[in-house]
Amino acid sequence: MLFEARFRDGVQSGTVTLTFRRWKRHQVLAGNRYRTVVGRLAVDEVSVVDSAQITDSEAVRAGYPDAATLVADLRGTPDLPTYRVRFHLDDGPDERADLAASDGLGPDDVAVIAARLDRLDRASSHGPWTAQTLDLIRDHPARRAPDLAGMVGRERDPFKLDVRKLKNLGLTLSLPVGYELSPRGRAYLAARAAGSG
């Protein structure tokens, strides 16, 4: 879920625990966790509501002064369903950190990673990209995402989404500027190189 900058402090402090969205179909599921710019959010409940029935107290919990202001600010056409999403900030440990630090890869681990990367490549609309992106990050740590994307003739935002997929596999780490391979990512590339040698 994306949040405008004006809501981020409220989400992080726990005063904003609701959001209302007009979607063709629900974009999040209750019980799932989602990584956002404000941190990892745990979705507690998702329901379709009549926007005319949104209360002022709900609007305040969504970061608005009242329901009328919230409804006027809803994006999308009024014929779309309005979803109420109740969530909380999940400040527990990020399992990706443990995964990224695990560099003791056996042959089975390498095979599983290779299979996951192959699936990402096959699902891509722009062709295989995982090996090229891992090599690019290895060779240019802490380089800005637009620079990296430009090196391979890609747009920044789709490139960043792809790097996030690698991070979800524990293969890369985000830096204040750019990325670097995680210990797991370095171990995988070393195993890949040894297997091709």
Phi, psi and omega in degrees: 000139177262143176232135174295156184304327184294342181260350191294320179297320180294321178295316182292328180277345181091004178277337175256114183231005177229151168217149179240131183224142169265115181229150172295322175212159186299141182257350179224160181237139176299137180095345179267160176245143184229135177273129181226176179293341179264359181126188182271127182252137174258123180272123183267325184202141175229127179212153176271134182229160172277120184299334178290344182262001178294131183269163177297323181293324175294320180299319178297319178292345176262002176094014181247158179286332181198171184294323182298319179293319179298310183297321179295335184268353181297133177273157181092165183279151183299343180283347178283149176297144175260122181258134171258124181243118175260132187212169170216156178287126180260101183263019175288176182296143178274116184298339179294331181294316178295319179297315182297328183279348184276103184250007178273074186271126171268176180304322179294319178299315180298319180295321179295315179298315180300320179293319178296317179294322178297320178296319178298318179298316183290331180278351186283140176279348182246017176091176181302137183219343191294313182296316180299318183290319177298316179296321180297316180292322176300317185279341183224063180295148176064022173270145180300143180303318178299325178294314180298315180300318180297328181296334181244017175067036182241159174283150186299309188294314175297325177297315180296323177297321178294318179298324178298325177296322177292323178295322178296336176272000179080018186263340180228162176234142175273136177251168175307324171230119176078205188219169168213161174289143173281168172306321178295318179296319178295319179295321179295315180295324177296318179293321178299315180296319180294324180289334181267355184273000000 
